[in-house]
């Protein structure tokens, strides 16, 4: 979640695969909350995974505090659990995956692709493996 844009991703119903969904322009907090409320109403997620911009040394800086404050506004208007995930290197990983797949930034914006990386990391960590070797 940046100062200008918020990338949004969605998982499949089985919570196996995350995909970029949309990028929201972040104008003012009230309008942004309304836009997220509309997405939640449409897609009915079990929870929201919010990327937290932790600094490289692992501390919570000013940008992470902004994300937490905005998430507090969201939690007041939504009846949906919010989970924070470290978003370090998610944009780099998203760009690498887009390059590997042949997609360029015109096809999928970095913000939505990074949101998919953050969500996929969460899904991989919280879901048990489907198959045992």
Phi, psi and omega per residue, in radians:
X1 nan 2.009 3.135
X2 -1.808 -3.057 3.124
X3 -1.305 -0.431 -3.085
X4 -1.966 -0.541 -3.030
X5 -2.365 2.621 3.032
X6 -2.237 2.061 3.060
X7 -1.442 2.415 -3.123
X8 -2.175 2.360 3.081
X9 -2.241 2.852 -3.103
X10 -2.435 2.525 3.068
X11 -1.689 2.854 3.027
X12 -1.253 2.900 -3.090
X13 -1.041 -0.464 3.133
X14 -1.482 -0.032 3.137
X15 1.048 0.770 3.133
X16 -1.898 -0.724 -3.003
X17 -2.195 2.267 3.077
X18 -1.722 2.460 3.117
X19 -2.354 2.521 3.051
X20 -1.058 2.460 -3.131
X21 -1.978 -1.031 -3.026
X22 -2.810 2.851 3.012
X23 -2.053 2.243 3.111
X24 -1.781 2.344 3.016
X25 -1.356 2.323 -3.110
X26 -1.740 1.604 -3.134
X27 -1.515 -1.263 3.052
X28 -2.243 2.727 -3.020
X29 -1.047 -0.684 -3.123
X30 -1.064 -0.823 3.137
X31 -1.172 -0.681 3.134
X32 -1.132 -0.732 3.083
X33 -1.061 -0.749 3.109
X34 -1.045 -0.745 3.131
X35 -1.115 -0.717 3.121
X36 -1.211 -0.684 3.069
X37 -1.002 -0.724 3.133
X38 -1.115 -0.722 3.104
X39 -1.129 -0.725 3.129
X40 -1.112 -0.723 3.124
X41 -1.107 -0.715 -3.116
X42 -1.233 -0.813 -2.989
X43 -1.720 -0.292 3.086
X44 0.835 1.040 3.123
X45 -1.243 2.714 3.063
X46 -1.219 -0.590 -3.139
X47 -2.756 2.927 3.063
X48 -1.937 2.250 3.059
X49 -1.777 2.045 -3.072
X50 -1.925 2.208 3.089
X51 -1.249 2.285 3.140
X52 -1.910 2.060 -3.101
X53 -1.347 1.387 3.110
X54 -1.300 2.472 3.136
X55 -1.211 2.885 -3.089
X56 -1.027 -0.524 3.128
X57 -1.532 0.117 3.049
X58 1.564 0.101 -3.125
X59 -1.614 2.789 3.100
X60 -1.588 2.040 -3.118
X61 -1.798 -2.968 -3.101
X62 -1.039 -0.692 -3.138
X63 -1.167 -0.694 3.101
X64 -1.130 -0.635 3.090
X65 -1.125 -0.662 3.080
X66 -1.089 -0.737 3.137
X67 -1.110 -0.751 3.125
X68 -1.120 -0.706 3.133
X69 -1.127 -0.779 3.115
X70 -1.123 -0.696 3.106
X71 -1.105 -0.549 3.043
X72 -1.101 -0.705 3.055
X73 -1.084 -0.744 3.122
X74 -1.067 -0.784 -3.077
X75 -1.130 -0.434 3.096
X76 -1.253 -0.474 -3.064
X77 -1.873 -0.175 -3.111
X78 -2.051 2.551 3.031
X79 -1.774 0.906 -3.082
X80 -2.324 2.321 3.130
X81 -1.109 2.488 3.078
X82 -2.025 2.236 3.137
X83 -2.096 2.310 3.111
X84 -1.639 2.473 3.068
X85 -2.304 2.445 3.061
X86 -1.065 2.187 -3.106
X87 -1.817 0.204 3.123
X88 -0.963 2.344 3.067
X89 1.183 0.131 -3.113
X90 -1.161 -0.650 3.125
X91 -1.191 -0.716 3.089
X92 -1.073 -0.758 3.116
X93 -1.118 -0.713 3.122
X94 -1.099 -0.769 3.125
X95 -1.103 -0.709 3.119
X96 -1.087 -0.782 -3.138
X97 -1.138 -0.684 3.111
X98 -1.133 -0.731 3.110
X99 -1.119 -0.744 3.137
X100 -1.102 -0.572 -3.104
X101 -1.565 -0.076 3.138
X102 1.497 0.061 3.104
X103 -1.499 2.515 3.078
X104 -1.876 3.066 -3.085
X105 -1.145 -0.315 3.098
X106 -1.308 -0.469 -3.136
X107 -1.385 -0.832 -3.139
X108 -2.326 2.154 3.122
X109 -1.204 2.592 3.129
X110 -0.933 -0.703 -3.036
X111 -1.091 -0.797 -3.140
X112 -1.237 -0.668 3.110
X113 -1.148 -0.689 3.090
X114 -1.145 -0.662 3.077
X115 -1.068 -0.679 3.105
X116 -1.147 -0.662 3.092
X117 -1.102 -0.795 3.139
X118 -1.086 -0.804 3.134
X119 -1.137 -0.725 3.136
X120 -1.091 -0.722 3.078
X121 -1.025 -0.744 3.116
X122 -1.108 -0.820 -3.140
X123 -1.062 -0.772 -3.136
X124 -1.100 -0.642 -3.101
X125 -1.339 -0.580 -3.022
X126 -1.702 -0.309 -3.139
X127 -1.672 2.355 3.063
X128 -1.201 2.659 3.110
X129 -1.073 2.516 -3.118
X130 -1.317 -0.568 -3.067
X131 -2.195 2.443 3.065
X132 -1.756 2.354 -3.141
X133 -1.206 nan nan
